[in-house]
Amino acid sequence: MLICHVCKPACGSNARRARKHRAGSHPAEHPLIVPVTMPLIVVTTMLVLPRMTKTASFRAVGNESAQDSLRIKHGTHDRKNMPHISTLISPKPKNHRPPPPHESNPQKSSVLNLDKYESRSTRLQDRHKTLYQGDMRFPQISHALLLGSLLAPGLAGCGDSTAEQPKPPAGPVGITDDQGKATTLTCPGSPECEKAQGDFLVGAAKKTITPQVEPWTDTNTNGLWDQGEEYTDSNKNGQWDGYYLAGFGNGRAATGVHDEIWARAITIEQGDVSVGMVALDMVGYFQQRVIEIRLAAKAAGLDFDHIVVASTHVHEAPDGMGMWGKDPSTSGIDPAFMDHIISQAVEALKEAKAGQKKATLKAAQAQRPELVNDTRVPKVIDQNINSLQFLDDAGGVITTAVFWGNHPEALGSDNTLITSDFPHYMREAIETKWPNAPAVFFNGPLGGLTTTIRIVGCPDAMGNETCAQGTWERAEYVGKGAGEAAVAALEAATATSDNAPTIGFMRRPFLLQPTNTSLGIAVLSGLMPRDMYWADGKKVTPEEAVSVGVGQLLQGEVVIGTEINGLQIGPVSIATVPGELYTELWLEKPGGGSFIETPDGRDYEDAVPETPIQSVLPGPLKFVVNNANDSLGYIIPLSQWDTLPPYTYGASEAPYGEENSSGIMTAPLITSEFVKMYGK
C-alpha cells in the first residue's frame, strides 16, 4: 500500500496495512497495520526532531493548477488524545538552502494555496486545541503509517495545467540531470530518438532474484533467529544471514522458498526508439533504485531510451524499502540483495534485447469479478484483466504481459516462505499454454484497496468458500483463474490485432513535498533510504541531510522526486503511476464522467474531483501500471479524504488508507501531471 501500504509506502508507502490498530477494531482478515514501538519513536525523534512545537501549518508544494492552495491547520489522525507527529517542527539548520525564485529551475516547486479546502478548519482547529491540553506525549503511529506518509508526498509540480508541452531539447537529455533526478523525455521526437520507423522488434527474458535463505531452528517459536539457535550457514560466513519479508509486520523472517521471485523484462525497439519494461517481484521499489537500474543498463552497453521498472507489490518477498526489518527501528534492507536485483534486472534486459524478433501484437480484455474485492466505499474496481501479447513472423508467442489490479497478499501475514503469491500461478498458467515465452505481470489499480481479502475463495457447488485467505489454494485460485482468463481472451475472435504496431513514450518527472510527517521521519532517520532535494531541485548532500528537520519537509523546503510515464504500443496506451492508485482516479465512466464521489462527512467539502487518468489517454485500449518507477503509497481522491468525524458513508470510524498515503494533495498533483503531459 508508500509502503502498502508501503504496506504500503509511501512514497512510499510503508507498512502493513491490514489490521487497523484501533481499540476494539482488529479485522482478523486484514493483516496490515502494525504500531511502531516507542523505541523507534524515541530514536527517530532524537534524530530529526530537535525541537517540538504545539502548532503547525504547512504548504503543499505543487502545481497551482492542481488545486489553487492548501494551507491546513493540521489536526490529528490519532483518536486517543495524542498529538500527531506532523505537529512536530524542527528548526532550520544553519546551512540550510532557502528555496530560490520560482522560475529558477524547470522542476520547480510552487505553493498551493488551499484555502478553499478549509471548510472544516474550525473542527480541525478545535480538535487541535483539545489535543494540546496537558502534557505533550509521543503519538502512536503504525508501521504502515511511517511508510505511507512519507515517500509519497503530497505535491509539487511544474507549470500549470494549460501549459504547452515542452519543446524537444537541443541535444540528448540523458537518464538524469546533474542532480540525479530523472529527465523529461519524449520519443520519438527528441535528438536521441528522432524516429520510430521500420521493423517493430520485441524480446523478453526472466531472471530470478530469489536470495539464498538460511533455515534455522526457531527454538522459542518467536519467529526470529536468536543467538544460540541452530541454523544452516549456506554461504559459510560464520553468521546467520536472514531476510525479512515485506508487506505486513516486522520480524517476519523468511524460513524458505516456495517459488522463485523474478525480474522479468520486455524490450521493444523500432528505429531510433528503444524501451525496456521490467517487473520486479517486490512490495515496492523507490525511484532512486529505478534510476540505478537505468544507469547500470547503460553502463552494460544497452542503448535504451527509457526503462520502466514496476514492482508487482507482492507481500512475500524480502524488504527492499527498509520498513520491515527485525523490529521497527531496524531496516530490513540487505545491500547485497539490492545489488543482486539491479544485476539481474540488467541481465534480463540484456537477454531480452539480444533475442529481439520482428513482431506483431495482440491485445485482449477479460473479466473475473469473483477474484478481486474492493474493501473501501465507494467500491470501484477495474474488472478488466488486460493482456498484451507479442508474436513473431511465424505466429509464435514471444511474450505475454498481463495488467490487472489486485493485491498479491493471498498468503497473508503468517506465511514465512518467499513467494510471488498469486502472480506465480498466473504466470504459470500462461507459460503452460505458451512455453518458452516469458509471462510478465504488471499490477493495476491497487488503492481502495483491491485485494484477495473477502472474496469467496474456491467456491463449491453451493457457493461456499473452500480456500480461505492465507492459504496456497487461494493464491492458486486467484492467479490461475486470472491467467486462464487472459489466455482465453487472447485466443478469442474479439482480440485486437496490430500487424504494424509502433512505439512511443513520454517521461515526466516532478518534485513532491511530503505531508505525512511520520513517513518523513522514516526517511530522515535513514530507516527508509531515499534521495531528497531542496525546493530548487538541488540534491540534499549527505552533509546537509544530517541537519534537515521535519519542519523543512512541512514547509516545502525539502522534497523528493518521482515521475509518471505514458507509453503507446500500437493501439494500447499505458499510463504508469508511481504508487497505489484508487481506481476512481483511473476509470472513466462509459460515455464520460468520473467515479469519484463527494460524500457527506469528507474532510474537504469544497474539493473538486480530479480528472480520471483514463480520460486523457488516447486510443481504444487503455492500461495502467501501479507502483511504476516508484512506490508512493495510496493515492486517494481529495474529495474522499476522511480522517475526522463525522465519517463518510455513516461509518463509525475513519476508513483505512489515509494513514498509508503520502498526503492530501498527491492525487490532485499526479492527475494534473497526466493532464499536462497529454496536453488535455
C-alpha positions as CSV (number, residue, x, y, z in Angstrom):
1,M,0.0,0.0,0.0
2,L,4.3,4.4,0.4
3,I,4.8,1.2,1.7
4,C,1.4,-1.0,1.1
5,H,0.7,0.2,2.2
6,V,4.1,0.8,2.0
7,C,2.3,-1.8,3.2
8,K,2.5,0.2,1.8
9,P,4.7,3.1,1.3
10,A,4.6,5.9,0.7
11,C,6.4,7.1,-1.3
12,G,6.3,5.2,-0.4
13,S,4.1,3.8,1.5
14,N,5.2,1.6,4.2
15,A,3.5,-0.6,6.2
16,R,1.3,-3.2,7.0
17,R,-1.9,-2.1,6.2
18,A,-4.2,-4.8,7.3
19,R,-5.1,-4.6,10.9
20,K,-6.4,-1.2,11.9
21,H,-4.7,-0.5,15.2
22,R,-7.6,0.9,16.9
23,A,-9.1,-0.2,20.2
24,G,-11.7,-2.8,19.6
25,S,-11.1,-2.9,15.8
26,H,-8.8,-5.6,14.6
27,P,-10.2,-7.2,11.4
28,A,-8.7,-10.6,11.5
29,E,-8.6,-10.9,7.8
30,H,-6.8,-7.6,7.2
31,P,-3.3,-8.1,8.4
32,L,-1.8,-4.7,8.0
33,I,-1.3,-2.1,10.4
34,V,1.4,-2.5,13.0
35,P,2.1,0.0,15.7
36,V,5.6,1.4,15.7
37,T,7.1,0.8,19.1
38,M,8.2,3.5,21.5
39,P,11.9,2.8,20.9
40,L,11.5,3.8,17.2
41,I,9.6,6.9,18.1
42,V,12.3,7.9,20.6
43,V,15.1,7.1,18.3
44,T,13.7,9.0,15.3
45,T,12.7,11.9,17.5
46,M,16.2,12.2,18.8
47,L,17.5,12.1,15.2
48,V,15.2,14.5,13.5
49,L,13.1,16.4,16.0
50,P,15.4,18.7,17.9
51,R,12.5,20.9,19.0
52,M,8.7,20.4,19.3
53,T,6.0,23.0,18.9
54,K,2.3,22.7,19.5
55,T,1.1,24.2,16.3
56,A,1.8,23.6,12.7
57,S,0.8,24.7,9.3
58,F,2.3,23.5,6.1
59,R,2.4,24.2,2.4
60,A,1.6,21.8,-0.3
61,V,4.2,22.1,-3.0
62,G,3.0,21.5,-6.5
63,N,1.0,22.9,-9.3
64,E,-1.2,25.9,-8.8
65,S,-3.5,24.2,-11.3
66,A,-3.7,21.1,-9.1
67,Q,-5.8,23.0,-6.6
68,D,-5.1,26.5,-6.0
69,S,-3.8,26.4,-2.5
70,L,-3.7,24.3,0.6
71,R,-2.9,25.8,3.9
72,I,-4.1,23.5,6.6
73,K,-4.2,23.9,10.4
74,H,-3.4,20.3,10.9
75,G,-5.3,18.2,13.3
76,T,-4.6,14.6,14.0
77,H,-5.1,11.1,12.7
78,D,-5.0,9.7,16.3
79,R,-8.1,9.3,18.2
80,K,-6.6,8.9,21.7
81,N,-5.9,12.5,22.6
82,M,-2.3,12.3,21.5
83,P,-0.7,14.8,19.1
84,H,0.0,13.7,15.6
85,I,3.7,13.6,14.8
86,S,3.1,16.0,11.9
87,T,2.7,18.8,14.5
88,L,6.4,18.5,15.5
89,I,8.6,21.1,13.8
90,S,12.3,21.2,13.9
91,P,14.4,24.4,13.4
92,K,16.2,25.2,10.2
93,P,19.9,24.1,10.2
94,K,22.4,26.9,9.9
95,N,23.5,25.7,6.5
96,H,20.0,25.2,5.0
97,R,19.5,26.5,1.5
98,P,16.4,28.6,1.1
99,P,14.3,28.0,-2.0
100,P,15.2,30.2,-4.9
101,P,12.8,32.2,-7.0
102,H,10.1,30.2,-8.6
103,E,11.5,30.5,-12.1
104,S,15.0,29.3,-11.2
105,N,14.5,25.7,-12.1
106,P,12.4,23.7,-14.6
107,Q,11.5,21.2,-11.9
108,K,10.3,23.9,-9.6
109,S,8.1,23.8,-6.5
110,S,5.1,26.2,-6.2
111,V,3.0,26.9,-3.2
112,L,-0.5,25.6,-3.4
113,N,-3.0,27.9,-1.7
114,L,-5.6,25.5,-0.4
115,D,-7.7,28.0,1.5
116,K,-10.8,26.8,-0.3
117,Y,-10.4,23.4,1.3
118,E,-10.6,24.8,4.9
119,S,-14.4,24.2,5.1
120,R,-13.8,22.0,8.1
121,S,-10.9,24.1,9.5
122,T,-12.9,25.1,12.6
123,R,-13.3,21.5,13.6
124,L,-9.7,20.8,12.8
125,Q,-8.6,23.7,15.0
126,D,-10.9,22.8,17.8
127,R,-9.6,19.3,17.8
128,H,-6.0,20.7,17.7
129,K,-6.7,22.7,20.8
130,T,-8.2,19.8,22.6
131,L,-5.1,17.7,21.8
132,Y,-2.8,20.1,23.5
133,Q,-4.5,20.3,26.8
134,G,-2.0,18.7,29.1
135,D,1.4,17.2,28.6
136,M,2.8,16.6,25.1
137,R,3.1,12.9,24.5
138,F,4.5,10.8,21.7
139,P,1.9,9.6,19.3
140,Q,1.2,6.0,18.4
141,I,1.9,5.6,14.7
142,S,1.6,2.5,12.6
143,H,4.5,0.9,10.8
144,A,2.5,1.4,7.7
145,L,1.8,5.0,8.5
146,L,5.5,5.7,8.7
147,L,6.0,4.4,5.2
148,G,2.8,5.6,3.8
149,S,3.1,9.1,4.5
150,L,6.5,9.9,3.6
151,L,7.6,8.6,0.5
152,A,4.9,9.9,-1.3
153,P,4.4,13.4,-0.8
154,G,1.6,15.4,-1.4
155,L,2.8,17.5,-4.1
156,A,4.9,19.5,-6.3
157,G,4.9,20.1,-9.9
158,C,6.0,22.2,-12.8
159,G,3.7,24.6,-14.6
160,D,0.0,24.9,-14.8
161,S,-2.4,22.6,-16.4
162,T,-2.8,24.7,-19.5
163,A,1.0,24.8,-20.2
164,E,2.2,23.7,-23.6
165,Q,4.2,20.6,-24.0
166,P,7.9,21.2,-23.5
167,K,9.9,21.7,-26.7
168,P,12.4,18.9,-27.7
169,P,15.8,19.6,-26.2
170,A,18.6,20.7,-28.5
171,G,20.7,17.6,-27.6
172,P,20.4,14.3,-25.8
173,V,19.0,14.8,-22.3
174,G,20.5,11.7,-20.7
175,I,19.0,9.5,-17.9
176,T,19.4,12.0,-15.2
177,D,20.2,15.7,-14.7
178,D,23.2,16.9,-12.9
179,Q,21.4,16.4,-9.5
180,G,20.5,12.8,-10.2
181,K,16.8,13.4,-11.0
182,A,15.0,11.7,-13.9
183,T,14.8,13.9,-17.0
184,T,11.9,14.8,-19.2
185,L,11.9,12.9,-22.5
186,T,9.5,12.3,-25.4
187,C,10.3,9.7,-28.0
188,P,10.1,9.7,-30.9
189,G,11.0,13.4,-31.4
190,S,14.0,14.0,-29.2
191,P,17.6,14.1,-30.5
192,E,18.4,10.6,-29.2
193,C,15.2,9.0,-30.5
194,E,14.1,11.1,-33.5
195,K,12.1,8.5,-35.4
196,A,10.2,5.2,-34.8
197,Q,10.2,3.6,-38.2
198,G,11.0,0.2,-39.6
199,D,10.7,-3.2,-38.0
200,F,9.0,-3.5,-34.7
201,L,11.3,-5.7,-32.6
202,V,10.4,-7.4,-29.3
203,G,12.3,-9.5,-26.8
204,A,11.6,-11.0,-23.4
205,A,13.5,-12.7,-20.6
206,K,13.3,-13.6,-16.9
207,K,15.9,-13.8,-14.2
208,T,15.4,-15.0,-10.7
209,I,16.1,-12.5,-7.8
210,T,15.5,-15.1,-5.1
211,P,18.1,-14.8,-2.3
212,Q,19.7,-17.8,-0.6
213,V,17.7,-18.4,2.6
214,E,19.5,-19.9,5.6
215,P,17.0,-22.0,7.5
216,W,17.1,-22.1,11.3
217,T,15.5,-23.8,14.3
218,D,13.1,-21.5,15.9
219,T,13.5,-23.0,19.4
220,N,11.4,-20.4,21.2
221,T,8.9,-20.1,18.4
222,N,9.1,-16.3,18.3
223,G,9.6,-16.1,14.6
224,L,13.1,-14.6,14.9
225,W,16.5,-16.1,14.9
226,D,18.0,-15.7,18.3
227,Q,21.6,-16.2,19.4
228,G,22.3,-19.8,20.1
229,E,19.6,-21.2,17.8
230,E,20.9,-23.7,15.2
231,Y,21.0,-22.5,11.5
232,T,22.4,-23.6,8.2
233,D,25.3,-21.5,7.2
234,S,24.8,-21.8,3.5
235,N,27.4,-19.2,2.5
236,K,29.9,-20.3,5.1
237,N,30.5,-16.8,6.5
238,G,30.0,-17.8,10.1
239,Q,26.8,-15.9,10.8
240,W,23.1,-16.3,10.1
241,D,22.0,-14.2,7.2
242,G,18.3,-13.5,7.3
243,Y,15.8,-11.9,5.0
244,Y,12.7,-10.2,6.4
245,L,9.6,-10.3,4.3
246,A,7.9,-7.0,3.5
247,G,4.2,-6.1,3.3
248,F,2.8,-6.9,6.7
249,G,4.6,-6.6,10.0
250,N,8.2,-6.6,11.4
251,G,10.2,-9.6,12.3
252,R,8.7,-11.9,9.6
253,A,11.9,-13.7,8.7
254,A,11.9,-16.0,5.6
255,T,12.2,-19.6,6.5
256,G,12.4,-21.0,3.0
257,V,11.4,-20.6,-0.6
258,H,8.1,-21.8,-2.1
259,D,8.6,-20.4,-5.6
260,E,11.1,-18.1,-7.2
261,I,10.7,-14.3,-7.3
262,W,11.7,-12.6,-10.5
263,A,13.0,-9.7,-12.6
264,R,11.0,-10.2,-15.9
265,A,11.7,-7.9,-18.8
266,I,10.2,-7.0,-22.2
267,T,12.1,-4.9,-24.7
268,I,10.7,-3.1,-27.6
269,E,12.7,-1.3,-30.4
270,Q,11.7,0.5,-33.5
271,G,14.0,2.7,-35.5
272,D,15.6,5.2,-33.0
273,V,13.3,4.3,-30.1
274,S,14.2,1.6,-27.6
275,V,12.2,0.9,-24.4
276,G,12.6,-1.7,-21.7
277,M,9.8,-2.8,-19.2
278,V,10.8,-4.6,-16.1
279,A,8.5,-6.2,-13.5
280,L,10.1,-7.0,-10.1
281,D,8.5,-9.3,-7.5
282,M,8.9,-6.8,-4.7
283,V,6.4,-4.9,-2.5
284,G,7.9,-1.6,-3.8
285,Y,10.9,-0.1,-5.4
286,F,11.9,3.5,-4.9
287,Q,12.7,6.0,-7.7
288,Q,16.4,6.2,-7.0
289,R,16.7,2.4,-7.3
290,V,14.9,2.6,-10.6
291,I,17.4,5.1,-11.8
292,E,20.2,2.8,-10.7
293,I,18.9,0.1,-13.0
294,R,18.7,2.5,-15.9
295,L,22.3,3.7,-15.3
296,A,23.5,0.1,-14.9
297,A,21.9,-0.9,-18.1
298,K,23.6,2.0,-19.9
299,A,27.0,1.0,-18.3
300,A,26.4,-2.5,-19.7
301,G,26.2,-1.1,-23.2
302,L,22.4,-1.3,-23.5
303,D,21.1,1.7,-25.5
304,F,17.6,2.1,-24.1
305,D,16.0,5.5,-24.3
306,H,13.8,4.6,-21.4
307,I,13.3,1.7,-18.9
308,V,10.1,1.3,-16.9
309,V,10.6,-0.6,-13.6
310,A,7.5,-1.7,-11.7
311,S,7.1,-3.7,-8.6
312,T,4.3,-6.4,-8.5
313,H,3.6,-5.5,-4.9
314,V,4.0,-9.0,-3.6
315,H,3.8,-9.2,0.2
316,E,6.1,-12.3,0.5
317,A,9.4,-11.0,-0.8
318,P,12.4,-9.5,1.1
319,D,12.2,-6.0,2.3
320,G,13.6,-3.5,-0.3
321,M,12.2,-0.4,1.3
322,G,13.5,-0.5,4.8
323,M,10.4,-0.7,7.0
324,W,10.0,-4.4,7.6
325,G,13.2,-5.4,9.4
326,K,13.7,-7.4,12.6
327,D,11.9,-4.6,14.6
328,P,10.5,-1.2,13.8
329,S,13.8,0.6,14.4
330,T,15.9,-1.8,12.2
331,S,16.0,-1.6,8.4
332,G,15.1,-4.8,6.6
333,I,17.3,-3.9,3.6
334,D,20.2,-6.2,2.6
335,P,22.6,-4.2,0.4
336,A,23.9,-7.3,-1.3
337,F,20.3,-8.3,-2.2
338,M,19.6,-4.9,-3.6
339,D,22.7,-5.1,-5.8
340,H,21.6,-8.5,-6.9
341,I,18.2,-7.1,-8.1
342,I,20.0,-4.5,-10.2
343,S,22.3,-7.0,-11.7
344,Q,19.5,-9.5,-12.5
345,A,17.3,-6.8,-14.0
346,V,20.1,-5.7,-16.3
347,E,20.8,-9.3,-17.3
348,A,17.1,-9.8,-18.1
349,L,17.1,-6.7,-20.2
350,K,20.3,-7.8,-21.9
351,E,19.0,-11.2,-22.8
352,A,15.7,-9.8,-24.0
353,K,17.4,-7.3,-26.2
354,A,19.7,-9.9,-27.7
355,G,16.8,-12.1,-28.6
356,Q,14.6,-9.5,-30.2
357,K,12.5,-10.6,-33.1
358,K,10.3,-8.8,-35.6
359,A,6.9,-8.8,-34.0
360,T,3.2,-8.1,-34.3
361,L,0.9,-7.7,-31.3
362,K,-2.4,-8.9,-30.0
363,A,-4.4,-7.2,-27.1
364,A,-7.4,-8.5,-25.2
365,Q,-9.5,-8.0,-22.1
366,A,-11.2,-10.5,-19.8
367,Q,-13.1,-10.2,-16.6
368,R,-13.3,-12.4,-13.5
369,P,-15.0,-10.2,-10.9
370,E,-15.1,-13.1,-8.4
371,L,-11.3,-12.9,-8.0
372,V,-10.9,-9.4,-6.6
373,N,-12.6,-7.2,-4.0
374,D,-12.6,-3.6,-3.0
375,T,-12.6,-3.1,0.8
376,R,-13.5,0.6,0.8
377,V,-16.6,2.5,-0.1
378,P,-17.2,3.5,-2.8
379,K,-16.5,0.1,-4.3
380,V,-14.9,0.8,-7.7
381,I,-13.0,-1.9,-9.4
382,D,-11.4,-2.0,-12.9
383,Q,-12.6,-5.6,-13.7
384,N,-10.5,-5.8,-16.9
385,I,-7.7,-8.4,-17.0
386,N,-5.8,-6.7,-19.8
387,S,-3.4,-8.7,-21.9
388,L,-0.8,-7.6,-24.4
389,Q,0.9,-10.4,-26.4
390,F,3.7,-10.2,-29.0
391,L,4.1,-12.7,-31.7
392,D,6.9,-13.4,-34.2
393,D,6.6,-13.8,-38.0
394,A,5.7,-17.4,-37.7
395,G,2.9,-16.7,-35.2
396,G,4.9,-18.0,-32.2
397,V,4.4,-16.1,-29.0
398,I,7.4,-14.1,-27.8
399,T,5.9,-12.9,-24.5
400,T,2.6,-12.1,-22.8
401,A,2.1,-9.2,-20.4
402,V,-0.9,-9.0,-18.1
403,F,-2.1,-5.8,-16.5
404,W,-4.6,-6.3,-13.6
405,G,-5.1,-4.6,-10.2
406,N,-5.2,-6.9,-7.2
407,H,-3.0,-7.0,-4.0
408,P,-0.8,-10.1,-4.1
409,E,-1.4,-10.9,-0.4
410,A,-3.5,-14.1,-0.6
411,L,-0.9,-15.9,1.6
412,G,-1.4,-13.5,4.5
413,S,0.9,-12.4,7.3
414,D,1.5,-15.9,8.7
415,N,3.4,-17.1,5.7
416,T,7.2,-17.1,6.0
417,L,8.1,-18.7,2.7
418,I,9.3,-16.5,-0.1
419,T,6.8,-16.5,-3.0
420,S,5.4,-14.2,-5.6
421,D,1.9,-15.1,-4.3
422,F,-0.9,-15.3,-7.0
423,P,1.3,-13.8,-9.8
424,H,3.2,-17.1,-9.6
425,Y,0.2,-19.1,-10.6
426,M,-1.0,-16.6,-13.1
427,R,2.3,-16.6,-15.0
428,E,2.5,-20.4,-14.7
429,A,-0.9,-20.8,-16.3
430,I,0.1,-18.6,-19.3
431,E,3.5,-20.3,-19.7
432,T,1.9,-23.7,-19.6
433,K,-0.1,-22.6,-22.7
434,W,2.8,-20.9,-24.4
435,P,6.1,-22.5,-23.2
436,N,9.4,-20.6,-23.7
437,A,7.5,-17.3,-23.8
438,P,8.0,-15.5,-20.5
439,A,4.8,-14.2,-19.0
440,V,5.1,-10.8,-17.2
441,F,2.7,-9.3,-14.7
442,F,2.2,-5.6,-14.1
443,N,-0.2,-4.7,-11.3
444,G,-3.0,-2.3,-12.0
445,P,-5.1,-0.1,-9.6
446,L,-4.2,-1.1,-6.1
447,G,-5.9,1.5,-3.9
448,G,-9.1,1.2,-2.1
449,L,-7.9,-1.4,-1.6
450,T,-8.3,-4.0,-4.4
451,T,-7.5,-7.3,-2.8
452,T,-8.0,-11.1,-2.4
453,I,-9.4,-10.4,1.0
454,R,-13.1,-11.2,1.4
455,I,-13.6,-12.8,-1.9
456,V,-15.2,-16.3,-1.9
457,G,-12.2,-18.5,-2.4
458,C,-12.6,-21.7,-4.4
459,P,-16.4,-21.9,-4.1
460,D,-18.0,-25.3,-4.1
461,A,-21.3,-26.2,-5.9
462,M,-23.2,-24.4,-3.2
463,G,-21.1,-21.3,-3.5
464,N,-19.4,-21.9,-0.2
465,E,-15.7,-20.9,0.3
466,T,-13.3,-23.8,0.4
467,C,-10.0,-22.0,0.4
468,A,-9.5,-19.2,3.0
469,Q,-7.4,-16.1,2.9
470,G,-3.9,-17.2,3.9
471,T,-3.7,-20.4,2.0
472,W,-1.8,-21.6,-1.1
473,E,-5.0,-22.8,-2.5
474,R,-6.4,-19.3,-2.5
475,A,-3.3,-17.9,-4.2
476,E,-3.6,-20.5,-6.9
477,Y,-7.4,-20.0,-7.3
478,V,-6.9,-16.2,-7.9
479,G,-3.7,-16.5,-10.0
480,K,-4.6,-19.5,-12.2
481,G,-8.1,-18.1,-12.7
482,A,-6.8,-14.7,-13.9
483,G,-4.1,-16.4,-16.1
484,E,-6.6,-18.7,-17.8
485,A,-9.0,-15.8,-18.4
486,A,-6.2,-13.9,-20.1
487,V,-5.3,-16.9,-22.3
488,A,-9.0,-17.4,-23.3
489,A,-9.3,-13.7,-24.2
490,L,-6.2,-13.7,-26.4
491,E,-7.4,-16.8,-28.2
492,A,-10.9,-15.3,-28.8
493,A,-12.0,-13.7,-32.1
494,T,-12.6,-10.5,-30.2
495,A,-8.9,-9.9,-29.5
496,T,-7.4,-6.8,-31.2
497,S,-4.5,-7.5,-33.6
498,D,-2.0,-5.0,-35.0
499,N,0.3,-6.3,-37.7
500,A,2.2,-3.0,-38.0
501,P,2.5,-1.5,-34.5
502,T,4.6,1.5,-33.5
503,I,6.2,2.5,-30.2
504,G,6.4,5.9,-28.4
505,F,6.6,7.2,-24.8
506,M,6.7,10.3,-22.6
507,R,8.6,10.6,-19.3
508,R,7.6,13.4,-17.0
509,P,9.5,13.9,-13.7
510,F,8.4,16.2,-10.9
511,L,9.0,17.1,-7.3
512,L,6.8,16.1,-4.4
513,Q,6.5,17.6,-0.9
514,P,5.8,15.1,1.9
515,T,2.8,15.9,4.0
516,N,2.7,12.7,6.1
517,T,5.4,13.5,8.6
518,S,5.6,10.0,10.1
519,L,7.0,8.8,6.8
520,G,9.3,11.8,6.7
521,I,10.8,10.7,10.0
522,A,11.5,7.3,8.5
523,V,13.4,8.9,5.6
524,L,15.2,11.5,7.7
525,S,16.3,8.9,10.2
526,G,17.7,6.7,7.4
527,L,15.3,3.8,8.1
528,M,13.9,4.2,4.7
529,P,16.7,5.4,2.4
530,R,15.5,8.0,-0.1
531,D,17.1,10.8,-2.0
532,M,15.9,14.3,-1.0
533,Y,16.1,17.6,-2.9
534,W,15.9,21.3,-2.0
535,A,12.9,23.0,-3.4
536,D,15.2,24.5,-6.2
537,G,15.9,20.9,-7.4
538,K,19.4,20.7,-5.9
539,K,20.1,17.4,-4.2
540,V,20.5,17.4,-0.5
541,T,24.0,16.3,0.2
542,P,24.9,13.8,2.9
543,E,26.4,16.6,5.0
544,E,23.2,18.6,4.7
545,A,20.9,15.7,5.3
546,V,22.0,15.2,8.9
547,S,20.7,18.7,9.7
548,V,17.4,18.5,7.8
549,G,14.4,18.7,10.1
550,V,10.8,17.7,9.8
551,G,9.8,21.4,9.7
552,Q,11.6,21.8,6.4
553,L,9.5,19.0,4.9
554,L,6.3,20.6,6.1
555,Q,7.4,24.0,4.7
556,G,8.3,22.6,1.3
557,E,12.0,23.4,1.6
558,V,12.9,19.7,1.2
559,V,11.1,17.5,-1.4
560,I,11.5,14.2,-3.2
561,G,11.5,13.3,-6.9
562,T,9.3,10.9,-8.8
563,E,7.8,10.5,-12.3
564,I,4.9,9.4,-14.5
565,N,5.1,7.9,-17.9
566,G,2.8,7.4,-20.9
567,L,3.6,4.6,-23.4
568,Q,1.9,4.0,-26.7
569,I,2.3,0.5,-28.1
570,G,0.2,0.0,-31.2
571,P,-3.4,0.6,-30.1
572,V,-2.6,0.3,-26.4
573,S,-2.0,3.4,-24.2
574,I,-0.3,2.6,-20.9
575,A,-0.1,5.0,-18.0
576,T,2.5,4.4,-15.3
577,V,1.6,5.6,-11.8
578,P,4.3,5.9,-9.0
579,G,2.1,4.4,-6.3
580,E,-1.2,2.7,-5.4
581,L,-3.9,4.5,-7.2
582,Y,-7.5,4.4,-6.1
583,T,-9.5,3.1,-9.0
584,E,-11.8,6.1,-9.0
585,L,-8.8,8.2,-10.1
586,W,-8.2,5.8,-13.1
587,L,-11.5,4.8,-14.5
588,E,-13.7,7.0,-16.7
589,K,-17.4,6.2,-16.8
590,P,-18.8,4.9,-20.1
591,G,-19.7,8.0,-22.1
592,G,-17.6,10.2,-19.9
593,G,-17.6,11.2,-16.2
594,S,-15.9,10.2,-13.0
595,F,-16.5,7.6,-10.4
596,I,-15.1,9.9,-7.7
597,E,-17.7,10.8,-5.1
598,T,-18.1,13.7,-2.8
599,P,-19.7,12.1,0.3
600,D,-21.1,13.9,3.3
601,G,-18.5,13.9,6.1
602,R,-15.5,14.3,3.9
603,D,-12.7,16.4,5.3
604,Y,-12.5,18.8,2.3
605,E,-16.0,19.8,1.4
606,D,-15.0,22.0,-1.5
607,A,-12.6,19.6,-3.1
608,V,-13.1,19.2,-6.8
609,P,-12.9,15.6,-8.1
610,E,-9.7,15.0,-10.0
611,T,-9.7,14.2,-13.8
612,P,-9.7,10.4,-14.3
613,I,-6.4,9.4,-15.8
614,Q,-8.0,7.1,-18.3
615,S,-9.9,10.1,-19.8
616,V,-6.7,11.8,-21.0
617,L,-5.2,8.7,-22.7
618,P,-5.6,8.3,-26.4
619,G,-6.7,5.2,-28.3
620,P,-9.2,2.3,-27.9
621,L,-7.3,0.3,-25.3
622,K,-6.1,1.9,-22.0
623,F,-4.0,0.1,-19.4
624,V,-2.4,1.3,-16.2
625,V,0.6,0.1,-14.2
626,N,0.8,0.9,-10.4
627,N,4.0,1.1,-8.3
628,A,5.8,2.0,-11.5
629,N,9.2,3.8,-11.2
630,D,8.5,4.5,-7.5
631,S,6.4,3.5,-4.5
632,L,4.5,6.4,-3.1
633,G,1.7,4.6,-1.2
634,Y,-2.0,5.2,-1.5
635,I,-3.2,7.9,-3.9
636,I,-6.6,9.0,-2.6
637,P,-9.2,11.4,-4.2
638,L,-9.1,14.6,-2.1
639,S,-12.9,14.7,-2.0
640,Q,-12.9,11.2,-0.4
641,W,-10.2,12.0,2.2
642,D,-11.7,11.1,5.6
643,T,-9.8,11.3,8.9
644,L,-12.1,13.3,11.1
645,P,-15.7,12.6,12.4
646,P,-18.4,12.6,11.2
647,Y,-17.1,10.0,8.9
648,T,-18.3,9.3,5.3
649,Y,-21.0,6.8,4.4
650,G,-22.2,6.7,8.0
651,A,-19.1,4.9,9.3
652,S,-18.3,4.8,13.0
653,E,-14.5,5.2,12.3
654,A,-12.2,6.6,9.7
655,P,-11.7,4.3,6.6
656,Y,-8.4,2.5,6.0
657,G,-6.0,4.2,3.7
658,E,-5.1,7.8,4.7
659,E,-2.6,6.6,7.3
660,N,-0.6,5.0,4.4
661,S,-0.9,7.8,2.0
662,S,1.7,10.3,1.1
663,G,-0.6,13.2,1.6
664,I,-3.8,15.1,0.8
665,M,-2.6,16.6,-2.5
666,T,-0.9,13.5,-4.0
667,A,-4.0,12.7,-6.1
668,P,-4.6,16.2,-7.4
669,L,-0.9,16.6,-8.3
670,I,-0.5,13.3,-10.1
671,T,-3.7,13.6,-12.1
672,S,-2.8,17.1,-13.1
673,E,0.6,16.0,-14.3
674,F,-1.1,13.5,-16.6
675,V,-3.4,16.2,-17.9
676,K,-0.4,18.3,-18.7
677,M,1.7,15.5,-20.1
678,Y,-1.1,14.7,-22.6
679,G,-1.9,18.3,-23.3
680,K,-5.5,17.9,-22.4
